[in-house]
């Protein structure tokens, strides 16, 4: 199960934001977002970011409103 800390970056990345834009939106550094992506790839068994995002879509988590996740930070 993914937590809020994982959901927020995934939600924004699924909307097409870059790591830099995602970091800015969440108040994190771009390196931190890259690290989160790498950790999620490992956790879910994805080989790259594109595969990770496809897997995230398949999880059927409601990513439509990522701002609800941002408040968890």
ZIBEL-V214529 format. One record per pair of residues at least 4 apart in sequence whose C-alpha atoms are under 7 Angstrom apart, sorted by sequence separation. I is the first residue (numbers start at 0). J is the second residue. D is the distance in Angstrom with one decimal. If there is no record, write none. Layout:
I,J,D  I,J,D
//
This chain:
1,5,5.8  2,6,6.1  3,7,6.1  5,9,6.5  6,10,5.9  7,11,6.4  8,12,6.0  9,13,5.9  10,14,6.5  11,15,6.7  12,16,4.9  16,20,5.7  17,21,6.0  18,22,6.0  19,23,6.2  20,24,6.1  21,25,6.2  22,26,5.8  23,27,6.2  27,31,6.3  28,32,6.6  29,33,6.2  30,34,6.1  31,35,6.2  32,36,6.2  33,37,6.2  34,38,6.2  35,39,6.1  36,40,6.1  37,41,6.3  38,42,6.1  39,43,5.9  40,44,5.6  41,45,6.3  46,50,6.4  47,51,6.2  48,52,6.2  49,53,6.3  50,54,6.2  51,55,6.1  52,56,6.3  53,57,6.4  54,58,6.4  65,69,6.6  66,70,6.9  1,6,6.5  11,16,5.7  12,17,6.4  16,21,5.9  22,27,4.6  40,45,4.6  45,50,5.5  22,28,5.4  40,46,6.5  45,51,5.2  22,29,5.1  40,47,6.6  12,21,6.8  11,21,6.0  19,29,5.0  22,32,6.0  18,29,5.7  40,51,5.8  8,21,6.3  18,32,6.0  18,33,6.6  13,52,6.3  25,69,6.4  10,62,4.9  11,65,6.5  10,65,5.5  7,65,5.7  7,68,5.2  6,68,6.8  7,69,6.1  3,68,5.8  3,71,6.5
//
